[in-house]
Amino acid sequence: MPPTLVAIVDLSLSFLSEGAPPCRIRSFAGLLNPDPGNDARLRQWITDAHAADLPHLHSFTRGLDLDIQAATAALTLPHHNGRTEGVNTKTKMIKRQMYGRAGFALLRHRILLG
């Protein structure tokens, strides 16, 4: 990583970890690379976070527990829908820019060509 990017990441981690030990934040960040072994590591991280006296992490882990299957899939499978979400966002932006200016034919043309 370039030195400026490293500095930005360190600053972001320090901001996010106010009140939480940086090792907890960094250990969770290590789970963000899809790997089949992340299932057990996620469950261990949640258990450790529940044992810590950090209310904001308890709230986060309760959210993970509510949809543990989706969280596990996101951390273990290499598939994602990022490209689809990008196309949806671009389509909505074009639609908003063209609101009230032209009909569906021009909107379709801009989406297909853009």
Secondary structure in CASP SS format (residue, H / E / C, confidence):
PFRMAT SS
TARGET T0000
AUTHOR 0000-0000-0000
METHOD secondary structure of the structure
MODEL  1
M C 1.00
P C 1.00
P H 1.00
T H 1.00
L H 1.00
V H 1.00
A H 1.00
I H 1.00
V H 1.00
D H 1.00
L H 1.00
S H 1.00
L H 1.00
S H 1.00
F H 1.00
L H 1.00
S C 1.00
E C 1.00
G C 1.00
A C 1.00
P C 1.00
P H 1.00
C H 1.00
R H 1.00
I H 1.00
R H 1.00
S H 1.00
F H 1.00
A H 1.00
G H 1.00
L H 1.00
L H 1.00
N C 1.00
P C 1.00
D C 1.00
P C 1.00
G C 1.00
N H 1.00
D H 1.00
A H 1.00
R H 1.00
L H 1.00
R H 1.00
Q H 1.00
W H 1.00
I H 1.00
T H 1.00
D H 1.00
A H 1.00
H H 1.00
A H 1.00
A C 1.00
D C 1.00
L C 1.00
P H 1.00
H H 1.00
L H 1.00
H H 1.00
S H 1.00
F H 1.00
T H 1.00
R H 1.00
G H 1.00
L H 1.00
D H 1.00
L H 1.00
D C 1.00
I H 1.00
Q H 1.00
A H 1.00
A H 1.00
T H 1.00
A H 1.00
A H 1.00
L H 1.00
T H 1.00
L C 1.00
P C 1.00
H C 1.00
H C 1.00
N C 1.00
G H 1.00
R H 1.00
T H 1.00
E H 1.00
G H 1.00
V H 1.00
N H 1.00
T H 1.00
K H 1.00
T H 1.00
K H 1.00
M H 1.00
I H 1.00
K H 1.00
R H 1.00
Q H 1.00
M C 1.00
Y C 1.00
G C 1.00
R C 1.00
A C 1.00
G C 1.00
F H 1.00
A H 1.00
L H 1.00
L H 1.00
R H 1.00
H H 1.00
R H 1.00
I H 1.00
L H 1.00
L H 1.00
G C 1.00
END
